[in-house]
Amino acid sequence: MVILPRLARSLHHPMLAGLLGVILIAIGLYGIIGNHIATGWSILLIVIGAINLLRLVVRQPDATTAA
C-alpha cells in the first residue's frame, strides 16, 4: 500500500497518487483512534500519505530563478 502512490506518480497519474495518499492517512488515523495498529506504524502511514499529498501541490517557478 505504501509503494502504490510512488508507482502511480511514476506512471503519471498524480490524482491516483493523491487518492492513495488520502487512504494512507485514513488508515493511519484509524489505527491511532482504534488502537488496531501500533502508534509508530500509524504515524509512519500518516507521514507517507501527507508527503504524497504535498507532492500534488504545483509550485510556480520563482521569478528570480527563472531569469
ABEGO torsion letter per residue (X at the ends): XAAAAAAAAAAGBAAAAAAAAAAAAAAAAAAAAAGABBAAAAAAAAAAAAAAAAAABBBBBBAAAAX
